[in-house]
Amino acid sequence: METKENIQTVESVCNLADVAEVRYLHRDNTEIFLKNGFPGANIKIRQEDGTEKTEEHARIWLHRSFPFDLPEEYISVQNKDQEEIGLIRSLTDFDSASADILRGELARKYYTPRITKIVSLKEAHGYSFWNVESDAGKLQFTLQDTFRSLLRVGEDKIFVFDNYGNRYVIESLKDLDRRSLRRIELYL
C-alpha cells in the first residue's frame, strides 16, 4: 500500500531530473570523425567549475529511437560498452560533413533493400519463399509466419523481416505492379 511517506521517500531518492538526464549532442559540443572507417566522437563536457573537458570515443554506435517514423531524429549514441553517451535530436544539428558520417553509419546499420517487384511468392509448411527484385538486385529469402513478418507502417509502406533478421521495405504498395500486389495482398 502506498503511503505519503513512501511516495516522498521515492521522490527524494529518485529525482526525475537526475534519473532522466539526457546529454544532447550537436555541432557546438560534439566533433564527429571517422577512424579506420568507423565513426567516433569528441564530446565537450562542461565541468561544475565552469571548465570544459573533452571526452573521446574512438568508436560510437548509433541506434534510432524511432526507426520508421523519424529515421534522422532522436538517435542514441552509445560507447563500446553499450552505454548511452548522448542523444542526437536531429542530424540537421550537425554540419554537413558530420551529418554525412552519421548518415553513412545509419545506412550501414539499417541497410534495407527496397523491393520493387515480387517475382514469386510461394508458401509451404508455414514458410513463405520470396523471389523479388530490389534496388540491391534479385533477392531470395524465406519468412516463417508471414503475417507476423510483415509490418505495415502507415497506409502504404510495408517492412518485411526474414528468418535471419534481415529487413526489406516496400516503400509504396501503390507503386507495385498488379501481379506483385496480387501476390502479397493475402497477407495484408
C-alpha positions in Angstrom: 0.0 0.0 0.0 1.3 3.4 -0.9 1.6 6.0 1.8 2.6 9.6 1.7 5.8 8.7 3.5 6.7 6.0 0.8 5.9 8.4 -2.0 8.0 11.2 -0.5 10.9 8.8 0.1 10.8 7.6 -3.5 10.6 11.2 -4.8 13.6 12.2 -2.7 15.7 9.2 -3.8 14.6 9.3 -7.5 14.6 12.9 -8.6 13.3 12.5 -12.2 15.7 15.2 -13.5 18.7 13.1 -12.2 17.4 9.8 -13.5 16.4 11.1 -16.9 19.3 13.4 -17.5 19.9 13.4 -21.3 23.0 14.8 -22.9 22.0 16.2 -26.3 24.8 16.1 -28.9 25.1 18.8 -31.6 27.7 20.7 -33.6 28.6 23.0 -30.7 29.5 20.2 -28.2 30.4 17.3 -30.4 33.0 16.6 -33.1 32.2 13.6 -35.3 35.1 11.9 -37.1 36.0 8.7 -39.0 38.7 6.4 -37.6 39.5 3.2 -39.6 36.2 3.6 -41.4 34.1 3.8 -38.3 32.6 6.9 -36.6 34.0 8.3 -33.4 33.2 11.4 -31.4 34.9 14.0 -29.2 32.3 15.4 -26.8 32.9 18.6 -24.8 31.6 18.4 -21.3 31.2 21.4 -19.0 32.5 20.7 -15.5 31.0 22.1 -12.3 33.8 24.6 -12.0 32.9 26.0 -15.5 35.8 24.5 -17.4 35.4 22.2 -20.3 36.7 18.6 -20.6 36.8 16.6 -23.8 35.6 13.0 -23.7 37.0 11.0 -26.6 35.2 8.0 -28.0 37.2 6.3 -30.8 34.2 4.3 -31.8 30.5 5.1 -31.4 27.3 3.1 -32.2 24.1 4.6 -33.3 20.6 3.4 -32.6 17.4 5.0 -34.0 14.8 5.6 -31.3 12.0 5.8 -33.9 13.4 4.0 -36.9 10.3 4.0 -39.0 8.8 7.4 -38.3 11.8 9.6 -37.5 14.9 8.0 -39.1 17.1 11.1 -38.8 15.9 12.3 -35.3 16.4 11.0 -31.7 19.4 8.9 -32.4 21.0 7.3 -29.3 24.8 7.4 -29.4 26.5 4.6 -27.4 30.0 3.8 -26.4 31.8 0.4 -26.8 30.2 -0.8 -23.5 26.7 0.0 -25.0 26.2 2.8 -22.5 24.4 5.9 -23.9 26.7 8.9 -24.1 24.2 11.2 -25.7 21.2 11.7 -27.9 21.1 13.4 -31.2 17.8 15.3 -31.6 18.3 15.7 -35.4 21.1 15.2 -37.9 20.4 18.7 -39.0 22.0 19.8 -35.7 25.4 18.9 -37.2 27.5 20.4 -40.1 27.1 18.6 -43.4 30.3 16.6 -43.1 29.4 15.2 -39.7 25.8 14.5 -40.7 27.2 12.6 -43.8 29.3 10.4 -41.5 26.3 9.7 -39.2 24.0 9.0 -42.2 26.6 6.6 -43.6 26.8 4.7 -40.4 23.0 4.6 -40.1 22.7 3.4 -43.7 25.2 0.6 -42.9 23.5 -0.5 -39.7 19.9 -0.2 -41.0 20.6 -1.5 -44.5 17.2 -2.2 -46.0 16.8 -3.1 -49.7 13.7 -1.7 -51.4 11.5 -4.3 -53.0 10.4 -3.1 -56.4 8.7 -6.3 -57.7 7.6 -9.6 -56.3 8.6 -12.2 -58.9 7.2 -15.2 -57.0 5.8 -15.9 -53.5 5.1 -19.5 -52.5 4.0 -20.9 -49.2 4.7 -24.4 -47.8 4.7 -25.9 -44.3 4.2 -22.5 -42.6 7.0 -20.8 -44.5 6.8 -18.4 -47.5 9.5 -18.3 -50.1 10.1 -14.9 -51.7 11.8 -14.2 -55.0 12.0 -10.4 -55.5 13.6 -7.6 -57.5 15.0 -4.8 -55.4 17.4 -1.8 -55.6 20.1 -4.3 -54.5 19.3 -6.7 -57.4 17.4 -10.0 -57.4 16.9 -11.5 -53.9 15.5 -14.6 -52.4 14.5 -15.0 -48.8 12.2 -17.0 -46.5 9.7 -15.9 -43.9 8.3 -18.0 -41.1 4.7 -17.0 -40.2 4.4 -14.5 -43.0 1.6 -12.5 -41.3 3.9 -11.7 -38.3 6.9 -11.0 -40.5 5.2 -8.0 -42.3 4.9 -4.7 -40.6 2.6 -2.1 -42.1 3.7 1.5 -41.4 1.1 4.0 -42.4 -1.3 3.3 -45.3 1.2 2.3 -48.0 4.6 1.2 -46.6 5.5 -2.4 -45.6 8.6 -3.7 -43.8 9.4 -7.4 -44.3 11.6 -9.3 -41.8 13.1 -12.6 -42.9 14.2 -15.6 -40.8 17.7 -14.2 -40.4 16.5 -10.8 -39.2 17.2 -9.0 -42.5 14.9 -6.1 -43.3 13.3 -5.2 -46.6 10.9 -2.5 -47.5 8.1 -1.9 -49.9 8.1 1.9 -50.0 4.6 2.1 -51.6 2.1 -0.6 -52.3 0.7 1.7 -55.0 3.9 1.6 -56.9 3.9 -2.3 -57.2 2.7 -3.8 -60.4 -0.6 -5.7 -60.3 0.9 -9.1 -60.2 3.2 -8.2 -57.3 0.3 -6.6 -55.4 -1.8 -9.7 -56.0 0.9 -12.0 -54.6 1.2 -10.0 -51.4 -2.4 -8.9 -50.8 -3.4 -12.1 -49.0 -1.0 -11.2 -46.2 -2.1 -7.6 -45.8 
